[in-house]
C-alpha cells in the first residue's frame, strides 16, 4: 500500500523565496501543497521553479497550458480564459494576487518523473486565489513540462515582485 511521507515543510515570514527539497528516486510522485500565501506587494504573481543540484532551474525550458475559472464570469463564458506559455524560466501559479489578510492563494502541485534524470519532468497544478484591485476568485488548472532530462530534487516558490509575506508550504512523497 502506498502512503505519503512528509519530505519538507516551511512557513514564510517576509521571505524572498521558499525552497522545499527531499525528492529522491524513492518517490515516483511528489506533491507540494501551499496555503494562506500572501504577497508583500499587492498584485504580485506567485511563481515556481523546479530545484536541482542545489539551485533552481531557471533555463527557459518550461512550457505550460493554463485554464482559468473566474467568479466574475458566467460558467459558459468562453472569453479566452486559456493560455499556452512557452519557453519560460519560471511558471505562474497565480496572476495578480491580493495582499489582504485572510485572502491570498492556496494550491497543490503534482510533480511526476522528477527523479528520473533521463526524461522530462511534468507538473500538474491547481490553484485558487483572490485577485487584486476589484477582487474576484480565480481557479487555475495547469499542466507544465520542464523540457530537460534532469534530476529534480525540490521546488521553489516566490513572487515575481516583492517577498512572500506569509504562507505555509509542504512537500510530500508518495512511497510505494
QUIZIJO-V588921 format. One record per pair of residues at least 24 apart in sequence whose C-alpha atoms are under 10 Angstrom apart, sorted by the first residue. I is the first residue (numbers start at 1). J is the second residue. Records with the same first field share a line. If there is no record, write none. Layout:
# QUIZIJO-V588921
I: J, J
This chain:
# QUIZIJO-V588921
1: 175, 176
2: 173, 174, 175, 176
3: 172, 173, 174, 175, 176
4: 29, 30, 31, 171, 172, 173, 174, 175, 176
5: 30, 31, 171, 172, 173, 174, 175
6: 30, 31, 32, 170, 171, 172, 173, 174
7: 31, 32, 154, 170, 171, 172, 173, 174
8: 32, 154, 169, 170, 171, 172, 173
9: 33, 34, 168, 169, 170, 171, 172
10: 34, 167, 168, 169, 170, 171
11: 35, 37, 164, 165, 166, 167, 168, 169, 170
12: 36, 37, 38, 163, 164, 165, 166, 167, 168, 169
13: 38, 40, 163, 164, 165, 166, 167, 168
14: 38, 39, 40, 162, 163, 164, 165, 166, 167
15: 39, 40, 157, 158, 159, 162, 163, 164, 165, 166, 167
16: 40, 157, 158, 159, 160, 161, 162, 163, 164, 165
17: 47, 48, 156, 157, 158, 159, 162, 163, 164
18: 48, 155, 156, 157, 158, 164, 167, 168, 169
19: 48, 49, 50, 51, 55, 56, 154, 155, 156, 157, 158, 169, 170, 171
20: 50, 51, 153, 154, 155, 156, 157, 169, 170, 171, 172
21: 50, 51, 52, 54, 152, 153, 154, 155, 156, 170, 171, 172
22: 152, 153, 154, 155, 171, 172, 173
23: 51, 52, 111, 114, 115, 151, 152, 153, 154, 155, 171, 172, 173
24: 114, 115, 116, 151, 152, 153, 154, 173
25: 113, 114, 115, 116, 117, 151, 152, 153, 173, 175
26: 115, 173, 174, 175, 176
27: 112, 113, 114, 115, 172, 173, 174, 175, 176
28: 111, 112, 113, 114, 115, 116, 173, 174, 175, 176
29: 110, 111, 112, 113, 114, 115, 172, 173, 174, 175, 176
30: 109, 110, 111, 112, 113, 114, 115, 123, 154, 171, 172, 173, 174, 175
31: 108, 109, 110, 111, 112, 123, 124, 125, 170, 171, 172, 173, 174
32: 107, 108, 109, 110, 111, 125, 154, 155, 169, 170, 171, 172, 173
33: 106, 107, 108, 109, 110, 125, 126, 127, 168, 169, 170, 171, 172
34: 105, 106, 107, 108, 109, 127, 157, 167, 168, 169, 170, 171
35: 103, 104, 105, 106, 107, 108, 127, 128, 129, 166, 167, 168, 169, 170
36: 101, 102, 103, 104, 105, 106, 107, 129, 165, 166, 167, 168, 169
37: 97, 98, 99, 101, 102, 103, 104, 105, 106, 107, 129, 164, 165, 166, 167, 168, 169
38: 97, 98, 99, 100, 101, 102, 103, 104, 105, 106, 129, 159, 163, 164, 165, 166, 167
39: 96, 97, 98, 99, 100, 104, 105, 158, 159, 160, 161, 162, 163, 164, 165, 166, 167
40: 98, 99, 100, 159, 161, 162, 163, 164, 165, 166
41: 96, 97, 98, 99, 159, 160, 161, 162, 163, 164, 165
42: 96, 97, 98, 99, 100, 104, 131, 132, 133, 161, 162
43: 94, 95, 96, 97, 98, 99, 131, 132, 133, 159, 160, 161, 162
44: 94, 95, 96, 97, 98, 99, 131, 132, 158, 159, 160, 161, 162, 163, 164
45: 91, 92, 93, 94, 95, 96, 97, 98, 131, 158, 159, 160, 161, 162
46: 91, 92, 93, 94, 95, 96, 97, 104, 105, 129, 157, 158, 159, 160, 161, 163, 164
47: 90, 91, 92, 93, 94, 95, 156, 157, 158, 159, 160
48: 89, 90, 91, 92, 93, 109, 155, 156, 157, 158, 159, 160
49: 89, 90, 91, 92, 146, 154, 155, 156, 157, 158
50: 90, 91, 111, 114, 121, 123, 146, 151, 152, 153, 154, 155, 156, 157
51: 114, 151, 152, 153, 154, 155, 156
52: 114, 115, 150, 151, 152, 153, 154, 155
53: 150, 151, 152, 153, 154
54: 152, 153, 154
55: 152, 153, 154, 155, 156
56: 89, 90, 152, 153, 154, 155, 156
57: 89, 90, 146, 148, 150, 152, 155, 156
58: 88, 89, 90
59: 87, 88, 89, 90, 146, 147, 148
60: 86, 87, 88, 89, 90, 146, 147
61: 86, 87, 88, 89, 90, 145, 146, 147, 148
62: 86, 87, 88, 89, 90, 91, 121, 122, 144, 145, 146, 147, 148
63: 87, 88, 89, 90, 91, 122, 143, 144, 145, 146, 147
64: 88, 91, 92, 122, 123, 124, 142, 143, 144, 145, 146
65: 124, 141, 142, 143, 144, 145
66: 92, 93, 125, 126, 140, 141, 142, 143, 144
67: 126, 139, 140, 141, 142, 143
68: 127, 128, 138, 139, 140, 141, 142
69: 128, 137, 138, 139, 140, 141
70: 128, 130, 136, 137, 138, 139, 140
71: 130, 135, 136, 137, 138, 139
72: 135, 136, 137, 138
73: 136
81: 140
82: 140, 141, 142
83: 142
84: 142, 143, 144
85: 144
86: 144, 145
87: 146, 147
88: 146
89: 146
90: 146, 156, 157, 158, 160
91: 142, 144, 145, 146, 157
92: 140, 142, 157, 158, 159, 160
93: 125, 126, 127, 128, 129, 140, 141, 142, 157, 158, 159
94: 126, 127, 128, 129, 130, 131, 138, 139, 140, 159
95: 129, 130, 131, 132, 138, 140, 160
96: 129, 130, 131, 132, 133, 135, 159, 160
97: 129, 130, 131, 132, 133, 135, 137, 138, 159
98: 129, 130, 131, 132, 133, 134, 135, 136
99: 130, 131, 132, 164, 165, 166
100: 130, 132
101: 166
102: 130
103: 129, 130, 131, 135, 137
104: 128, 129, 130, 131, 132, 137, 166, 167
105: 129, 130, 131, 137, 138, 139, 167
106: 130, 139, 167, 168, 169
107: 139, 140, 141, 169
108: 141, 169, 170, 171
109: 142, 143, 155, 171
110: 143, 172, 173
111: 144, 145, 152, 154, 155, 173
112: 145, 152
113: 150, 151, 152
114: 146, 149, 150, 151, 152, 153, 154
115: 149, 150, 151, 152, 153, 154
116: 149, 150, 151, 152
117: 148, 149, 150, 151, 152
118: 148, 149, 150, 151
119: 146, 147, 148, 149, 150, 151
120: 145, 146, 147, 148, 149, 150, 151, 152
121: 145, 146, 147, 148, 149, 150, 151, 152
122: 146, 147
